[in-house]
């Protein structure tokens, strides 16, 4: 699967109402934690993100969507780590 196809699937897998709601709640928590240097807010935001993804994978996705989610997982994890390192640097954590 090409990178373009993976990106397309990655964004398509984030369309569930619960996942979108939890992202809208968790992102401000993560940014507040970064700005205030509070690890607890960042962890809470991360847990909310995980809950949405686990719910989608176990309850909402059919077999084909689960397969696509497994394919794009390395891309998603890599992008998440790179983005978070950049945000830590931007918010002067190191």
KEMIVO-886025 format. One record per residue: residue in one letter; chain; x, y, z of N, C-alpha, C in turn. Coordinates in pm, 1 decimal. Example, Ala and Ser with C-alpha at 12.3 -4.5 7.8 and 13.67 -1.06 7.14 Angstrom:
<site><type>a</type><mol>A</mol><n_X>1319.0</n_X><n_Y>-569.0</n_Y><n_Z>780.0</n_Z><ca_X>1230.0</ca_X><ca_Y>-450.0</ca_Y><ca_Z>780.0</ca_Z><c_X>1320.0</c_X><c_Y>-330.0</c_Y><c_Z>780.0</c_Z></site>
<site><type>s</type><mol>A</mol><n_X>1285.0</n_X><n_Y>-225.0</n_Y><n_Z>708.0</n_Z><ca_X>1367.0</ca_X><ca_Y>-106.0</ca_Y><ca_Z>714.0</ca_Z><c_X>1290.0</c_X><c_Y>3.0</c_Y><c_Z>787.0</c_Z></site>
This chain:
<site><type>x</type><mol>A</mol><n_X>85.2</n_X><n_Y>-117.8</n_Y><n_Z>0.0</n_Z><ca_X>0.0</ca_X><ca_Y>0.0</ca_Y><ca_Z>0.0</ca_Z><c_X>89.9</c_X><c_Y>124.3</c_Y><c_Z>0.0</c_Z></site>
<site><type>x</type><mol>A</mol><n_X>61.5</n_X><n_Y>217.2</n_Y><n_Z>-87.1</n_Z><ca_X>144.5</ca_X><ca_Y>337.0</ca_Y><ca_Z>-97.7</ca_Z><c_X>118.8</c_X><c_Y>431.1</c_Y><c_Z>19.0</c_Z></site>
<site><type>x</type><mol>A</mol><n_X>208.9</n_X><n_Y>526.4</n_Y><n_Z>36.9</n_Z><ca_X>193.2</ca_X><ca_Y>625.0</ca_Y><ca_Z>143.4</ca_Z><c_X>65.5</c_X><c_Y>706.0</c_Y><c_Z>124.2</c_Z></site>
<site><type>x</type><mol>A</mol><n_X>36.1</n_X><n_Y>740.8</n_Y><n_Z>0.8</n_Z><ca_X>-85.3</ca_X><ca_Y>818.1</ca_Y><ca_Z>-27.9</ca_Z><c_X>-210.7</c_X><c_Y>739.6</c_Y><c_Z>13.9</c_Z></site>
<site><type>x</type><mol>A</mol><n_X>-213.6</n_X><n_Y>609.6</n_Y><n_Z>-18.3</n_Z><ca_X>-327.6</ca_X><ca_Y>525.9</ca_Y><ca_Z>20.4</ca_Z><c_X>-336.6</c_X><c_Y>513.2</c_Y><c_Z>172.7</c_Z></site>
<site><type>x</type><mol>A</mol><n_X>-221.2</n_X><n_Y>500.2</n_Y><n_Z>237.3</n_Z><ca_X>-220.9</ca_X><ca_Y>490.7</ca_Y><ca_Z>383.7</ca_Z><c_X>-275.8</c_X><c_Y>617.9</c_Y><c_Z>447.2</c_Z></site>
<site><type>x</type><mol>A</mol><n_X>-233.4</n_X><n_Y>733.6</n_Y><n_Z>396.7</n_Z><ca_X>-284.0</ca_X><ca_Y>859.9</ca_Y><ca_Z>450.9</ca_Z><c_X>-434.7</c_X><c_Y>872.4</c_Y><c_Z>430.6</c_Z></site>
<site><type>x</type><mol>A</mol><n_X>-481.6</n_X><n_Y>830.9</n_Y><n_Z>315.3</n_Z><ca_X>-625.0</ca_X><ca_Y>833.6</ca_Y><ca_Z>287.8</ca_Z><c_X>-700.3</c_X><c_Y>746.7</c_Y><c_Z>387.8</c_Z></site>
<site><type>x</type><mol>A</mol><n_X>-651.4</n_X><n_Y>625.8</n_Y><n_Z>410.4</n_Z><ca_X>-715.9</ca_X><ca_Y>535.9</ca_Y><ca_Z>506.5</ca_Z><c_X>-704.2</c_X><c_Y>589.6</c_Y><c_Z>648.7</c_Z></site>
<site><type>x</type><mol>A</mol><n_X>-591.9</n_X><n_Y>648.8</n_Y><n_Z>681.1</n_Z><ca_X>-570.9</ca_X><ca_Y>702.8</ca_Y><ca_Z>815.1</ca_Z><c_X>-676.9</c_X><c_Y>806.7</c_Y><c_Z>848.4</c_Z></site>
<site><type>x</type><mol>A</mol><n_X>-702.7</n_X><n_Y>898.0</n_Y><n_Z>755.7</n_Z><ca_X>-803.4</ca_X><ca_Y>1000.3</ca_Y><ca_Z>781.4</ca_Z><c_X>-944.7</c_X><c_Y>942.7</c_Y><c_Z>777.0</c_Z></site>
<site><type>x</type><mol>A</mol><n_X>-969.5</n_X><n_Y>845.6</n_Y><n_Z>692.0</n_Z><ca_X>-1101.5</ca_X><ca_Y>782.6</ca_Y><ca_Z>684.4</ca_Z><c_X>-1134.3</c_X><c_Y>706.8</c_Y><c_Z>812.8</c_Z></site>
<site><type>x</type><mol>A</mol><n_X>-1033.1</n_X><n_Y>653.4</n_Y><n_Z>879.1</n_Z><ca_X>-1055.8</ca_X><ca_Y>578.0</ca_Y><ca_Z>1002.0</ca_Z><c_X>-1086.3</c_X><c_Y>667.6</c_Y><c_Z>1121.5</c_Z></site>
<site><type>x</type><mol>A</mol><n_X>-1074.3</n_X><n_Y>798.3</n_Y><n_Z>1105.2</n_Z><ca_X>-1102.8</ca_X><ca_Y>892.5</ca_Y><ca_Z>1213.8</ca_Z><c_X>-1238.0</c_X><c_Y>960.1</c_Y><c_Z>1196.6</c_Z></site>
<site><type>x</type><mol>A</mol><n_X>-1333.5</n_X><n_Y>894.6</n_Y><n_Z>1136.0</n_Z><ca_X>-1460.8</ca_X><ca_Y>959.2</ca_Y><ca_Z>1107.6</ca_Z><c_X>-1573.2</c_X><c_Y>918.5</c_Y><c_Z>1201.9</c_Z></site>
<site><type>x</type><mol>A</mol><n_X>-1548.5</n_X><n_Y>830.0</n_Y><n_Z>1293.8</n_Z><ca_X>-1653.6</ca_X><ca_Y>788.0</ca_Y><ca_Z>1387.5</ca_Z><c_X>-1690.8</c_X><c_Y>900.8</c_Y><c_Z>1482.0</c_Z></site>
<site><type>x</type><mol>A</mol><n_X>-1818.5</n_X><n_Y>912.6</n_Y><n_Z>1517.7</n_Z><ca_X>-1861.1</ca_X><ca_Y>1022.9</ca_Y><ca_Z>1605.3</ca_Z><c_X>-1794.1</c_X><c_Y>1020.4</c_Y><c_Z>1742.5</c_Z></site>
<site><type>x</type><mol>A</mol><n_X>-1776.0</n_X><n_Y>902.7</n_Y><n_Z>1799.9</n_Z><ca_X>-1711.1</ca_X><ca_Y>895.3</ca_Y><ca_Z>1931.0</ca_Z><c_X>-1564.3</c_X><c_Y>935.7</c_Y><c_Z>1921.1</c_Z></site>
<site><type>x</type><mol>A</mol><n_X>-1496.3</n_X><n_Y>888.1</n_Y><n_Z>1818.1</n_Z><ca_X>-1354.9</ca_X><ca_Y>922.7</ca_Y><ca_Z>1799.5</ca_Z><c_X>-1338.7</c_X><c_Y>1072.7</c_Y><c_Z>1778.9</c_Z></site>
<site><type>x</type><mol>A</mol><n_X>-1422.5</n_X><n_Y>1131.7</n_Y><n_Z>1695.3</n_Z><ca_X>-1413.7</ca_X><ca_Y>1276.4</ca_Y><ca_Z>1671.8</ca_Z><c_X>-1440.6</c_X><c_Y>1355.4</c_Y><c_Z>1799.7</c_Z></site>
<site><type>x</type><mol>A</mol><n_X>-1541.9</n_X><n_Y>1313.4</n_Y><n_Z>1875.3</n_Z><ca_X>-1574.6</ca_X><ca_Y>1382.1</ca_Y><ca_Z>2001.3</ca_Z><c_X>-1458.8</c_X><c_Y>1372.6</c_Y><c_Z>2099.8</c_Z></site>
<site><type>x</type><mol>A</mol><n_X>-1402.5</n_X><n_Y>1253.3</n_Y><n_Z>2114.4</n_Z><ca_X>-1291.5</ca_X><ca_Y>1236.7</ca_Y><ca_Z>2207.9</ca_Z><c_X>-1167.9</c_X><c_Y>1313.6</c_Y><c_Z>2160.8</c_Z></site>
<site><type>x</type><mol>A</mol><n_X>-1145.7</n_X><n_Y>1322.7</n_Y><n_Z>2029.8</n_Z><ca_X>-1034.3</ca_X><ca_Y>1404.2</ca_Y><ca_Z>1979.4</ca_Z><c_X>-1057.5</c_X><c_Y>1551.1</c_Y><c_Z>2012.4</c_Z></site>
<site><type>x</type><mol>A</mol><n_X>-1180.3</n_X><n_Y>1598.1</n_Y><n_Z>1997.1</n_Z><ca_X>-1210.6</ca_X><ca_Y>1738.3</ca_Y><ca_Z>2027.1</ca_Z><c_X>-1194.6</c_X><c_Y>1770.0</c_Y><c_Z>2175.6</c_Z></site>
<site><type>x</type><mol>A</mol><n_X>-1216.1</n_X><n_Y>1671.4</n_Y><n_Z>2260.5</n_Z><ca_X>-1197.1</ca_X><ca_Y>1690.5</ca_Y><ca_Z>2404.8</ca_Z><c_X>-1050.2</c_X><c_Y>1673.6</c_Y><c_Z>2442.6</c_Z></site>
<site><type>x</type><mol>A</mol><n_X>-983.5</n_X><n_Y>1576.2</n_Y><n_Z>2383.5</n_Z><ca_X>-847.1</ca_X><ca_Y>1543.5</ca_Y><ca_Z>2426.2</ca_Z><c_X>-741.8</c_X><c_Y>1643.0</c_Y><c_Z>2376.8</c_Z></site>
<site><type>x</type><mol>A</mol><n_X>-758.1</n_X><n_Y>1694.0</n_Y><n_Z>2256.7</n_Z><ca_X>-655.8</ca_X><ca_Y>1785.6</ca_Y><ca_Z>2203.5</ca_Z><c_X>-637.6</c_X><c_Y>1911.5</c_Y><c_Z>2288.4</c_Z></site>
<site><type>x</type><mol>A</mol><n_X>-746.3</n_X><n_Y>1976.9</n_Y><n_Z>2332.9</n_Z><ca_X>-724.1</ca_X><ca_Y>2091.6</ca_Y><ca_Z>2423.3</ca_Z><c_X>-656.0</c_X><c_Y>2052.2</c_Y><c_Z>2554.5</c_Z></site>
<site><type>x</type><mol>A</mol><n_X>-687.1</n_X><n_Y>1932.3</n_Y><n_Z>2605.3</n_Z><ca_X>-619.9</ca_X><ca_Y>1885.5</ca_Y><ca_Z>2726.7</ca_Z><c_X>-470.7</c_X><c_Y>1867.5</c_Y><c_Z>2703.0</c_Z></site>
<site><type>x</type><mol>A</mol><n_X>-436.6</n_X><n_Y>1808.7</n_Y><n_Z>2589.4</n_Z><ca_X>-295.5</ca_X><ca_Y>1787.6</ca_Y><ca_Z>2557.6</ca_Z><c_X>-223.4</c_X><c_Y>1921.1</c_Y><c_Z>2542.3</c_Z></site>
<site><type>x</type><mol>A</mol><n_X>-284.1</n_X><n_Y>2015.2</n_Y><n_Z>2470.2</n_Z><ca_X>-220.0</ca_X><ca_Y>2145.5</ca_Y><ca_Z>2451.1</ca_Z><c_X>-212.3</c_X><c_Y>2223.8</c_Y><c_Z>2583.2</c_Z></site>
<site><type>x</type><mol>A</mol><n_X>-314.9</n_X><n_Y>2212.3</n_Y><n_Z>2667.8</n_Z><ca_X>-309.1</ca_X><ca_Y>2277.8</ca_Y><ca_Z>2799.3</ca_Z><c_X>-196.5</c_X><c_Y>2216.8</c_Y><c_Z>2882.2</c_Z></site>
<site><type>x</type><mol>A</mol><n_X>-184.2</n_X><n_Y>2085.1</n_Y><n_Z>2878.6</n_Z><ca_X>-76.6</ca_X><ca_Y>2019.0</ca_Y><ca_Z>2952.2</ca_Z><c_X>60.7</c_X><c_Y>2060.4</c_Y><c_Z>2902.3</c_Z></site>
<site><type>x</type><mol>A</mol><n_X>73.4</n_X><n_Y>2073.3</n_Y><n_Z>2770.4</n_Z><ca_X>201.7</ca_X><ca_Y>2117.9</ca_Y><ca_Z>2715.2</ca_Z><c_X>232.2</c_X><c_Y>2261.3</c_Y><c_Z>2758.5</c_Z></site>
<site><type>x</type><mol>A</mol><n_X>132.2</n_X><n_Y>2347.0</n_Y><n_Z>2752.1</n_Z><ca_X>153.5</ca_X><ca_Y>2487.4</ca_Y><ca_Z>2787.8</ca_Z><c_X>178.8</c_X><c_Y>2508.4</c_Y><c_Z>2935.9</c_Z></site>
<site><type>x</type><mol>A</mol><n_X>110.6</n_X><n_Y>2431.5</n_Y><n_Z>3019.6</n_Z><ca_X>125.1</ca_X><ca_Y>2445.0</ca_Y><ca_Z>3164.8</ca_Z><c_X>232.0</c_X><c_Y>2353.3</c_Y><c_Z>3222.5</c_Z></site>
<site><type>x</type><mol>A</mol><n_X>292.4</n_X><n_Y>2272.1</n_Y><n_Z>3138.3</n_Z><ca_X>391.8</ca_X><ca_Y>2171.9</ca_Y><ca_Z>3180.5</ca_Z><c_X>332.8</c_X><c_Y>2077.5</c_Y><c_Z>3285.9</c_Z></site>
<site><type>x</type><mol>A</mol><n_X>212.0</n_X><n_Y>2028.1</n_Y><n_Z>3256.8</n_Z><ca_X>143.0</ca_X><ca_Y>1934.4</ca_Y><ca_Z>3346.2</ca_Z><c_X>129.5</c_X><c_Y>1799.7</c_Y><c_Z>3275.3</c_Z></site>
<site><type>x</type><mol>A</mol><n_X>205.2</n_X><n_Y>1704.0</n_Y><n_Z>3319.3</n_Z><ca_X>204.4</ca_X><ca_Y>1570.8</ca_Y><ca_Z>3258.6</ca_Z><c_X>67.4</c_X><c_Y>1505.3</c_Y><c_Z>3274.5</c_Z></site>
<site><type>x</type><mol>A</mol><n_X>-0.3</n_X><n_Y>1530.4</n_Y><n_Z>3386.3</n_Z><ca_X>-130.6</ca_X><ca_Y>1466.4</ca_Y><ca_Z>3410.4</ca_Z><c_X>-232.3</c_X><c_Y>1503.6</c_Y><c_Z>3302.7</c_Z></site>
<site><type>x</type><mol>A</mol><n_X>-233.0</n_X><n_Y>1627.3</n_Y><n_Z>3256.3</n_Z><ca_X>-326.2</ca_X><ca_Y>1667.3</ca_Y><ca_Z>3150.9</ca_Z><c_X>-291.8</c_X><c_Y>1600.0</c_Y><c_Z>3018.0</c_Z></site>
<site><type>x</type><mol>A</mol><n_X>-163.6</n_X><n_Y>1586.9</n_Y><n_Z>2990.9</n_Z><ca_X>-120.7</ca_X><ca_Y>1521.2</ca_Y><ca_Z>2868.0</ca_Z><c_X>-160.3</c_X><c_Y>1373.7</c_Y><c_Z>2871.3</c_Z></site>
<site><type>x</type><mol>A</mol><n_X>-139.3</n_X><n_Y>1308.6</n_Y><n_Z>2983.2</n_Z><ca_X>-174.4</ca_X><ca_Y>1167.3</ca_Y><ca_Z>2996.6</ca_Z><c_X>-325.9</c_X><c_Y>1149.1</c_Y><c_Z>2984.5</c_Z></site>
<site><type>x</type><mol>A</mol><n_X>-403.9</n_X><n_Y>1236.1</n_Y><n_Z>3047.0</n_Z><ca_X>-549.6</ca_X><ca_Y>1228.3</ca_Y><ca_Z>3037.4</ca_Z><c_X>-594.9</c_X><c_Y>1243.1</c_Y><c_Z>2891.7</c_Z></site>
<site><type>x</type><mol>A</mol><n_X>-537.9</n_X><n_Y>1338.3</n_Y><n_Z>2821.9</n_Z><ca_X>-569.8</ca_X><ca_Y>1355.6</ca_Y><ca_Z>2680.4</ca_Z><c_X>-532.5</c_X><c_Y>1233.5</c_Y><c_Z>2598.1</c_Z></site>
<site><type>x</type><mol>A</mol><n_X>-417.4</n_X><n_Y>1176.6</n_Y><n_Z>2626.7</n_Z><ca_X>-373.9</ca_X><ca_Y>1056.2</ca_Y><ca_Z>2555.8</ca_Z><c_X>-464.7</c_X><c_Y>937.0</c_Y><c_Z>2582.0</c_Z></site>
<site><type>x</type><mol>A</mol><n_X>-510.1</n_X><n_Y>923.3</n_Y><n_Z>2706.3</n_Z><ca_X>-600.9</ca_X><ca_Y>813.4</ca_Y><ca_Z>2740.3</ca_Z><c_X>-733.3</c_X><c_Y>828.8</c_Y><c_Z>2664.7</c_Z></site>
<site><type>x</type><mol>A</mol><n_X>-784.3</n_X><n_Y>951.0</n_Y><n_Z>2656.1</n_Z><ca_X>-908.1</ca_X><ca_Y>974.3</ca_Y><ca_Z>2580.6</ca_Z><c_X>-890.3</c_X><c_Y>939.5</c_Y><c_Z>2432.9</c_Z></site>
<site><type>x</type><mol>A</mol><n_X>-774.0</n_X><n_Y>973.0</n_Y><n_Z>2377.9</n_Z><ca_X>-744.8</ca_X><ca_Y>936.9</ca_Y><ca_Z>2239.1</ca_Z><c_X>-749.0</c_X><c_Y>784.7</c_Y><c_Z>2222.4</c_Z></site>
<site><type>x</type><mol>A</mol><n_X>-684.4</n_X><n_Y>714.2</n_Y><n_Z>2312.5</n_Z><ca_X>-680.5</ca_X><ca_Y>568.0</ca_Y><ca_Z>2304.7</ca_Z><c_X>-818.9</c_X><c_Y>505.7</c_Y><c_Z>2317.2</c_Z></site>
<site><type>x</type><mol>A</mol><n_X>-901.0</n_X><n_Y>558.6</n_Y><n_Z>2406.5</n_Z><ca_X>-1035.9</ca_X><ca_Y>504.8</ca_Y><ca_Z>2424.4</ca_Z><c_X>-1113.1</c_X><c_Y>511.3</c_Y><c_Z>2293.4</c_Z></site>
<site><type>x</type><mol>A</mol><n_X>-1104.2</n_X><n_Y>624.5</n_Y><n_Z>2223.7</n_Z><ca_X>-1174.0</ca_X><ca_Y>637.7</ca_Y><ca_Z>2096.2</ca_Z><c_X>-1125.7</c_X><c_Y>538.5</c_Y><c_Z>1993.1</c_Z></site>
<site><type>x</type><mol>A</mol><n_X>-994.7</n_X><n_Y>519.3</n_Y><n_Z>1985.0</n_Z><ca_X>-939.7</ca_X><ca_Y>426.6</ca_Y><ca_Z>1886.4</ca_Z><c_X>-973.0</c_X><c_Y>281.9</c_Y><c_Z>1921.3</c_Z></site>
<site><type>x</type><mol>A</mol><n_X>-966.7</n_X><n_Y>246.6</n_Y><n_Z>2047.2</n_Z><ca_X>-1000.6</ca_X><ca_Y>110.5</ca_Y><ca_Z>2088.3</ca_Z><c_X>-1148.2</c_X><c_Y>82.6</c_Y><c_Z>2063.2</c_Z></site>
<site><type>x</type><mol>A</mol><n_X>-1233.1</n_X><n_Y>180.1</n_Y><n_Z>2093.3</n_Z><ca_X>-1376.8</ca_X><ca_Y>162.7</ca_Y><ca_Z>2067.4</ca_Z><c_X>-1401.4</c_X><c_Y>138.8</c_Y><c_Z>1917.9</c_Z></site>
<site><type>x</type><mol>A</mol><n_X>-1342.2</n_X><n_Y>222.0</n_Y><n_Z>1834.2</n_Z><ca_X>-1361.4</ca_X><ca_Y>205.6</ca_Y><ca_Z>1689.8</ca_Z><c_X>-1314.7</c_X><c_Y>68.9</c_Y><c_Z>1644.1</c_Z></site>
<site><type>x</type><mol>A</mol><n_X>-1197.4</n_X><n_Y>28.1</n_Y><n_Z>1688.6</n_Z><ca_X>-1139.9</ca_X><ca_Y>-98.8</ca_Y><ca_Z>1643.8</ca_Z><c_X>-1224.4</c_X><c_Y>-217.7</c_Y><c_Z>1689.1</c_Z></site>
<site><type>x</type><mol>A</mol><n_X>-1275.2</n_X><n_Y>-213.8</n_Y><n_Z>1812.5</n_Z><ca_X>-1345.9</ca_X><ca_Y>-330.0</ca_Y><ca_Z>1866.2</ca_Z><c_X>-1495.8</c_X><c_Y>-328.8</c_Y><c_Z>1839.1</c_Z></site>
<site><type>x</type><mol>A</mol><n_X>-1555.5</n_X><n_Y>-211.8</n_Y><n_Z>1820.0</n_Z><ca_X>-1701.4</ca_X><ca_Y>-204.9</ca_Y><ca_Z>1806.7</ca_Z><c_X>-1750.6</c_X><c_Y>-155.0</c_Y><c_Z>1670.8</c_Z></site>
<site><type>x</type><mol>A</mol><n_X>-1683.7</n_X><n_Y>-58.4</n_Y><n_Z>1612.5</n_Z><ca_X>-1736.7</ca_X><ca_Y>7.0</ca_Y><ca_Z>1493.2</ca_Z><c_X>-1682.4</c_X><c_Y>-52.3</c_Y><c_Z>1363.2</c_Z></site>
<site><type>x</type><mol>A</mol><n_X>-1558.6</n_X><n_Y>-94.2</n_Y><n_Z>1363.4</n_Z><ca_X>-1495.3</ca_X><ca_Y>-138.8</ca_Y><ca_Z>1239.1</ca_Z><c_X>-1539.1</c_X><c_Y>-279.3</c_Y><c_Z>1200.8</c_Z></site>
<site><type>x</type><mol>A</mol><n_X>-1555.2</n_X><n_Y>-299.9</n_Y><n_Z>1070.1</n_Z><ca_X>-1573.5</ca_X><ca_Y>-434.9</ca_Y><ca_Z>1019.1</ca_Z><c_X>-1435.3</c_X><c_Y>-494.5</c_Y><c_Z>991.8</c_Z></site>
<site><type>x</type><mol>A</mol><n_X>-1431.9</n_X><n_Y>-614.8</n_Y><n_Z>939.8</n_Z><ca_X>-1305.5</ca_X><ca_Y>-685.4</ca_Y><ca_Z>918.7</ca_Z><c_X>-1210.6</c_X><c_Y>-608.3</c_Y><c_Z>826.7</c_Z></site>
<site><type>x</type><mol>A</mol><n_X>-1263.5</n_X><n_Y>-549.7</n_Y><n_Z>719.8</n_Z><ca_X>-1179.8</ca_X><ca_Y>-475.8</ca_Y><ca_Z>624.6</ca_Z><c_X>-1121.9</c_X><c_Y>-349.3</c_Y><c_Z>688.4</c_Z></site>
<site><type>x</type><mol>A</mol><n_X>-1202.1</n_X><n_Y>-279.2</n_Y><n_Z>766.3</n_Z><ca_X>-1151.6</ca_X><ca_Y>-158.4</ca_Y><ca_Z>832.6</ca_Z><c_X>-1045.1</c_X><c_Y>-192.6</c_Y><c_Z>936.8</c_Z></site>
<site><type>x</type><mol>A</mol><n_X>-1062.3</n_X><n_Y>-304.7</n_Y><n_Z>1005.9</n_Z><ca_X>-959.9</ca_X><ca_Y>-348.1</ca_Y><ca_Z>1101.6</ca_Z><c_X>-828.7</c_X><c_Y>-377.8</c_Y><c_Z>1030.6</c_Z></site>
<site><type>x</type><mol>A</mol><n_X>-838.0</n_X><n_Y>-441.2</n_Y><n_Z>914.5</n_Z><ca_X>-718.4</ca_X><ca_Y>-471.5</ca_Y><ca_Z>836.1</ca_Z><c_X>-647.9</c_X><c_Y>-342.6</c_Y><c_Z>795.9</c_Z></site>
<site><type>x</type><mol>A</mol><n_X>-723.3</n_X><n_Y>-244.9</n_Y><n_Z>749.7</n_Z><ca_X>-664.8</ca_X><ca_Y>-116.7</ca_Y><ca_Z>710.4</ca_Z><c_X>-604.2</c_X><c_Y>-44.8</c_Y><c_Z>831.2</c_Z></site>
<site><type>x</type><mol>A</mol><n_X>-671.9</n_X><n_Y>-54.5</n_Y><n_Z>945.4</n_Z><ca_X>-619.0</ca_X><ca_Y>9.0</ca_Y><ca_Z>1066.4</ca_Z><c_X>-484.2</c_X><c_Y>-51.8</c_Y><c_Z>1105.1</c_Z></site>
<site><type>x</type><mol>A</mol><n_X>-470.7</n_X><n_Y>-182.3</n_Y><n_Z>1091.4</n_Z><ca_X>-342.7</ca_X><ca_Y>-247.0</ca_Y><ca_Z>1122.3</ca_Z><c_X>-234.3</c_X><c_Y>-205.2</c_Y><c_Z>1023.8</c_Z></site>
<site><type>x</type><mol>A</mol><n_X>-271.7</n_X><n_Y>-183.5</n_Y><n_Z>898.9</n_Z><ca_X>-174.2</ca_X><ca_Y>-142.4</ca_Y><ca_Z>796.9</ca_Z><c_X>-122.0</c_X><c_Y>-1.6</c_Y><c_Z>826.3</c_Z></site>
<site><type>x</type><mol>A</mol><n_X>-209.8</n_X><n_Y>90.1</n_Y><n_Z>865.7</n_Z><ca_X>-167.7</ca_X><ca_Y>229.4</ca_Y><ca_Z>885.7</ca_Z><c_X>-114.7</c_X><c_Y>255.4</c_Y><c_Z>1027.3</c_Z></site>
<site><type>x</type><mol>A</mol><n_X>-120.0</n_X><n_Y>156.0</n_Y><n_Z>1115.3</n_Z><ca_X>-73.2</ca_X><ca_Y>175.6</ca_Y><ca_Z>1252.4</ca_Z><c_X>71.7</c_X><c_Y>224.2</c_Y><c_Z>1261.1</c_Z></site>
<site><type>x</type><mol>A</mol><n_X>166.6</n_X><n_Y>164.0</n_Y><n_Z>1187.9</n_Z><ca_X>304.0</ca_X><ca_Y>215.9</ca_Y><ca_Z>1196.4</ca_Z><c_X>314.6</c_X><c_Y>362.5</c_Y><c_Z>1151.8</c_Z></site>
<site><type>x</type><mol>A</mol><n_X>242.3</n_X><n_Y>399.5</n_Y><n_Z>1047.4</n_Z><ca_X>242.0</ca_X><ca_Y>538.7</ca_Y><ca_Z>1001.6</ca_Z><c_X>183.7</c_X><c_Y>629.8</c_Y><c_Z>1108.8</c_Z></site>
<site><type>x</type><mol>A</mol><n_X>72.8</n_X><n_Y>588.6</n_Y><n_Z>1168.8</n_Z><ca_X>8.4</ca_X><ca_Y>669.6</ca_Y><ca_Z>1272.0</ca_Z><c_X>98.4</c_X><c_Y>684.8</c_Y><c_Z>1394.4</c_Z></site>
<site><type>x</type><mol>A</mol><n_X>160.4</n_X><n_Y>576.3</n_Y><n_Z>1438.3</n_Z><ca_X>248.9</ca_X><ca_Y>584.0</ca_Y><ca_Z>1554.4</ca_Z><c_X>370.8</c_X><c_Y>672.0</c_Y><c_Z>1526.0</c_Z></site>
<site><type>x</type><mol>A</mol><n_X>428.7</n_X><n_Y>654.8</n_Y><n_Z>1408.7</n_Z><ca_X>544.7</ca_X><ca_Y>736.2</ca_Y><ca_Z>1371.7</ca_Z><c_X>510.2</c_X><c_Y>884.1</c_Y><c_Z>1363.9</c_Z></site>
<site><type>x</type><mol>A</mol><n_X>396.3</n_X><n_Y>915.4</n_Y><n_Z>1303.0</n_Z><ca_X>353.6</ca_X><ca_Y>1055.5</ca_Y><ca_Z>1292.4</ca_Z><c_X>321.8</c_X><c_Y>1113.7</c_Y><c_Z>1430.0</c_Z></site>
<site><type>x</type><mol>A</mol><n_X>261.7</n_X><n_Y>1033.0</n_Y><n_Z>1516.6</n_Z><ca_X>228.8</ca_X><ca_Y>1079.1</ca_Y><ca_Z>1651.5</ca_Z><c_X>355.4</c_X><c_Y>1111.2</c_Y><c_Z>1730.9</c_Z></site>
<site><type>x</type><mol>A</mol><n_X>451.7</n_X><n_Y>1022.0</n_Y><n_Z>1726.4</n_Z><ca_X>577.1</ca_X><ca_Y>1043.9</ca_Y><ca_Z>1800.2</ca_Z><c_X>650.4</c_X><c_Y>1166.8</c_Y><c_Z>1746.1</c_Z></site>
<site><type>x</type><mol>A</mol><n_X>662.6</n_X><n_Y>1177.9</n_Y><n_Z>1614.6</n_Z><ca_X>732.3</ca_X><ca_Y>1292.4</ca_Y><ca_Z>1555.1</ca_Z><c_X>662.2</c_X><c_Y>1423.1</c_Y><c_Z>1588.6</c_Z></site>
<site><type>x</type><mol>A</mol><n_X>530.2</n_X><n_Y>1425.3</n_Y><n_Z>1580.1</n_Z><ca_X>454.1</ca_X><ca_Y>1546.2</ca_Y><ca_Z>1611.7</ca_Z><c_X>469.4</c_X><c_Y>1582.2</c_Y><c_Z>1758.5</c_Z></site>
<site><type>x</type><mol>A</mol><n_X>464.8</n_X><n_Y>1481.9</n_Y><n_Z>1845.9</n_Z><ca_X>474.1</ca_X><ca_Y>1510.3</ca_Y><ca_Z>1989.1</ca_Z><c_X>613.1</c_X><c_Y>1560.9</c_Y><c_Z>2026.8</c_Z></site>
<site><type>x</type><mol>A</mol><n_X>716.2</n_X><n_Y>1505.3</n_Y><n_Z>1969.1</n_Z><ca_X>851.9</ca_X><ca_Y>1555.5</ca_Y><ca_Z>1994.8</ca_Z><c_X>862.6</c_X><c_Y>1701.1</c_Y><c_Z>1949.8</c_Z></site>
<site><type>x</type><mol>A</mol><n_X>806.5</n_X><n_Y>1731.4</n_Y><n_Z>1834.2</n_Z><ca_X>806.2</ca_X><ca_Y>1868.9</ca_Y><ca_Z>1784.9</ca_Z><c_X>729.5</c_X><c_Y>1961.7</c_Y><c_Z>1879.4</c_Z></site>
<site><type>x</type><mol>A</mol><n_X>615.0</n_X><n_Y>1915.5</n_Y><n_Z>1928.4</n_Z><ca_X>537.1</ca_X><ca_Y>1996.6</ca_Y><ca_Z>2022.3</ca_Z><c_X>611.2</c_X><c_Y>2016.4</c_Y><c_Z>2154.7</c_Z></site>
<site><type>x</type><mol>A</mol><n_X>677.0</n_X><n_Y>1912.6</n_Y><n_Z>2203.2</n_Z><ca_X>755.4</ca_X><ca_Y>1927.1</ca_Y><ca_Z>2326.2</ca_Z><c_X>864.4</c_X><c_Y>2032.7</c_Y><c_Z>2308.3</c_Z></site>
<site><type>x</type><mol>A</mol><n_X>928.9</n_X><n_Y>2031.2</n_Y><n_Z>2194.1</n_Z><ca_X>1032.2</ca_X><ca_Y>2131.5</ca_Y><ca_Z>2165.3</ca_Z><c_X>969.8</c_X><c_Y>2270.4</c_Y><c_Z>2153.8</c_Z></site>
<site><type>x</type><mol>A</mol><n_X>856.8</n_X><n_Y>2279.6</n_Y><n_Z>2084.8</n_Z><ca_X>787.6</ca_X><ca_Y>2407.9</ca_Y><ca_Z>2065.0</ca_Z><c_X>741.8</c_X><c_Y>2467.6</c_Y><c_Z>2198.6</c_Z></site>
<site><type>x</type><mol>A</mol><n_X>696.0</n_X><n_Y>2383.7</n_Y><n_Z>2290.0</n_Z><ca_X>649.8</ca_X><ca_Y>2431.2</ca_Y><ca_Z>2419.6</ca_Z><c_X>760.8</c_X><c_Y>2433.4</c_Y><c_Z>2524.9</c_Z></site>
<site><type>x</type><mol>A</mol><n_X>884.4</n_X><n_Y>2422.9</n_Y><n_Z>2480.2</n_Z><ca_X>1005.0</ca_X><ca_Y>2438.0</ca_Y><ca_Z>2562.5</ca_Z><c_X>1012.2</c_X><c_Y>2338.5</c_Y><c_Z>2680.6</c_Z></site>
<site><type>x</type><mol>A</mol><n_X>984.2</n_X><n_Y>2213.4</n_Y><n_Z>2649.8</n_Z><ca_X>1000.5</ca_X><ca_Y>2109.6</ca_Y><ca_Z>2750.7</ca_Z><c_X>1145.9</c_X><c_Y>2063.5</c_Y><c_Z>2756.9</c_Z></site>
<site><type>x</type><mol>A</mol><n_X>1220.8</n_X><n_Y>2089.1</n_Y><n_Z>2652.0</n_Z><ca_X>1363.7</ca_X><ca_Y>2057.9</ca_Y><ca_Z>2652.0</ca_Z><c_X>1434.5</c_X><c_Y>2153.4</c_Y><c_Z>2559.5</c_Z></site>
